[in-house]
Amino acid sequence: MDVGSEVIVIGAGPAGIAATIYLRRAGFDALLLEGGRPGGLLRYANLVENYPGFPGGIEGPRLVELFTRHLESVGGAVVKAAVNSLRTKGDGSFIASSSLGEFTAKAVIIATGTKARRIELPGLTKLEGRTVFYDLIELLVQAKSGEQIVIYGGGDAAFDQGIHLRKKGYWVTVLSRSRSRCLLLLMERALEVGVRIIEGRSIKNVKEKGEKLLLELDDSGTMLVDRILIACGREPRLEILGPSILASIGSADRPFTSIPGLYLAGDAVSGERRQVGIAIGSGISSAMAAEGYLRGGPSR
Ligand SMILES: Cc1cc2nc3c(=O)[nH]c(=O)nc-3n(C[C@H](O)[C@H](O)[C@H](O)COP(=O)(O)OP(=O)(O)OC[C@H]3O[C@@H](n4cnc5c(N)ncnc54)[C@H](O)[C@@H]3O)c2cc1C
């Protein structure tokens, strides 16, 4: 398949959906490609309380449903296609190679978000997908209610996921290497629902013990648990870009590339400021820049 569009948006998280809604309302034929399920990381959020318009908060999956309905209301759709690479053509347009074939466009917005930062521990890799996870949804597919789960990390996402798992009937410990860096509010809620918190301890080794995992800590203590979810930070997911495109990327405060018609949006370029509202603003900002470019104005 080789489909030509005016603009391709890669990634249907909040940033990509917001960019596509903007572009479709501006009259552009915008193609939104998504390798997984629409909504991106927002699908993992237990309760989003800082996105205006929802006093009392809204569950992440419910907000995703509203975003998707909004996209459909402007004639947009999420096309299921994982992009493997993006390259430029001699005429200044772009080719995205994907699981569904090749797509060409005059402009591209990259809204591919982030991936979990891997940690190095002996023996960890071979347990991945069975007892060791970086992805909450993958863990939930395997885990049974009542299991002991350690979340390794001390940020907002670690605590949000801890509350989520505890409410689903798992016994959860959030274990962090230093003092927790999450909102006090989240820590209080975690304690209220019975999440155990251990700070200032790191895992030195992970061993299988029967069906369980034996975690050896730096203070010589051990923990016997069913599974571990690693939440030790995230990094931009930009593997689809070749070295020359990567070298053209600006900073978080200036999310443009030096390649005309190519834009970045959302967590992929937000550094540590990873929030739904910021991703949406950034998606709209990139869409407006792409609009200007497609109408014959400057690239940014
Ligand atoms: C547990 C948790 C709780 C959170 N709670 C809150 C909260 O309460 N409030 C808040 O403001 N923020 C919260 N966040 C952060 C928020 O979810 C993110 O900031 C937001 O989802 C970022 O949007 P994005 O579109 O930039 O990226 P993402 O949401 O990461 O979406 C990127 C999308 O791109 C797709 N993709 C990646 N590569 C490709 C490819 N090669 N081809 C096709 N598709 C691709 C991915 O599958 C994904 O769907 C939370 C995050 C987590 C993990």
The ligand as a MOL file (V3000), in Angstrom:
LIG
                    3D

  0  0  0     0  0            999 V3000
M  V30 BEGIN CTAB
M  V30 COUNTS 53 58 0 0 0
M  V30 BEGIN ATOM
M  V30 1 C 0.4010 5.7050 35.1650 0
M  V30 2 C 0.3630 7.0600 34.5370 0
M  V30 3 C -0.4700 8.0300 35.0690 0
M  V30 4 C -0.5240 9.3020 34.4900 0
M  V30 5 N -1.3520 10.2320 35.0560 0
M  V30 6 C -1.4140 11.4700 34.5330 0
M  V30 7 C -2.2600 12.4460 35.1140 0
M  V30 8 O -2.9720 12.1890 36.0890 0
M  V30 9 N -2.2760 13.6820 34.5570 0
M  V30 10 C -1.5080 14.0080 33.4640 0
M  V30 11 O -1.5830 15.1550 32.9930 0
M  V30 12 N -0.6970 13.0930 32.8910 0
M  V30 13 C -0.6210 11.8450 33.4060 0
M  V30 14 N 0.2040 10.9040 32.8310 0
M  V30 15 C 1.0470 11.3150 31.6860 0
M  V30 16 C 0.2710 11.3040 30.3570 0
M  V30 17 O -0.3840 10.0590 30.2000 0
M  V30 18 C 1.2400 11.5640 29.2090 0
M  V30 19 O 1.8900 12.7900 29.4210 0
M  V30 20 C 0.5300 11.6080 27.8420 0
M  V30 21 O -0.1520 10.3900 27.5840 0
M  V30 22 C 1.5340 11.8780 26.7190 0
M  V30 23 O 0.8780 11.8950 25.4910 0
M  V30 24 P 1.6690 11.6670 24.1080 0
M  V30 25 O 0.6080 11.6240 23.0660 0
M  V30 26 O 2.7680 12.6440 23.9760 0
M  V30 27 O 2.3850 10.2420 24.2450 0
M  V30 28 P 1.7980 8.8050 24.5640 0
M  V30 29 O 0.6200 8.9000 25.4380 0
M  V30 30 O 2.9580 8.0080 25.0480 0
M  V30 31 O 1.3160 8.2550 23.1390 0
M  V30 32 C 2.2370 7.9160 22.1400 0
M  V30 33 C 1.5590 6.9540 21.1770 0
M  V30 34 O 2.4020 6.7250 20.0380 0
M  V30 35 C 2.3340 5.3620 19.6630 0
M  V30 36 N 3.5600 5.0180 18.9320 0
M  V30 37 C 4.8370 5.0310 19.3950 0
M  V30 38 N 5.6980 4.6690 18.4170 0
M  V30 39 C 4.9390 4.4050 17.3210 0
M  V30 40 C 5.2610 3.9760 15.9960 0
M  V30 41 N 6.5390 3.7620 15.6240 0
M  V30 42 N 4.2470 3.8020 15.1170 0
M  V30 43 C 2.9420 4.0400 15.4670 0
M  V30 44 N 2.5920 4.4410 16.7210 0
M  V30 45 C 3.5780 4.6340 17.6300 0
M  V30 46 C 2.2300 4.6300 21.0100 0
M  V30 47 O 1.7020 3.3180 20.8400 0
M  V30 48 C 1.3110 5.5640 21.7860 0
M  V30 49 O -0.0530 5.2180 21.6280 0
M  V30 50 C 0.2760 9.6250 33.3700 0
M  V30 51 C 1.1170 8.6430 32.8290 0
M  V30 52 C 1.1620 7.3810 33.4040 0
M  V30 53 C 2.0790 6.3430 32.8300 0
M  V30 END ATOM
M  V30 BEGIN BOND
M  V30 1 1 1 2
M  V30 2 1 2 3
M  V30 3 2 2 52
M  V30 4 2 3 4
M  V30 5 1 4 5
M  V30 6 1 4 50
M  V30 7 2 5 6
M  V30 8 1 6 7
M  V30 9 1 6 13
M  V30 10 2 7 8
M  V30 11 1 7 9
M  V30 12 1 9 10
M  V30 13 2 10 11
M  V30 14 1 10 12
M  V30 15 2 12 13
M  V30 16 1 13 14
M  V30 17 1 14 15
M  V30 18 1 14 50
M  V30 19 1 15 16
M  V30 20 1 16 17
M  V30 21 1 16 18
M  V30 22 1 18 19
M  V30 23 1 18 20
M  V30 24 1 20 21
M  V30 25 1 20 22
M  V30 26 1 22 23
M  V30 27 1 23 24
M  V30 28 2 24 25
M  V30 29 1 24 26
M  V30 30 1 24 27
M  V30 31 1 27 28
M  V30 32 2 28 29
M  V30 33 1 28 30
M  V30 34 1 28 31
M  V30 35 1 31 32
M  V30 36 1 32 33
M  V30 37 1 33 34
M  V30 38 1 33 48
M  V30 39 1 34 35
M  V30 40 1 35 36
M  V30 41 1 35 46
M  V30 42 1 36 37
M  V30 43 1 36 45
M  V30 44 2 37 38
M  V30 45 1 38 39
M  V30 46 1 39 40
M  V30 47 2 39 45
M  V30 48 1 40 41
M  V30 49 2 40 42
M  V30 50 1 42 43
M  V30 51 2 43 44
M  V30 52 1 44 45
M  V30 53 1 46 47
M  V30 54 1 46 48
M  V30 55 1 48 49
M  V30 56 2 50 51
M  V30 57 1 51 52
M  V30 58 1 52 53
M  V30 END BOND
M  V30 END CTAB
M  END
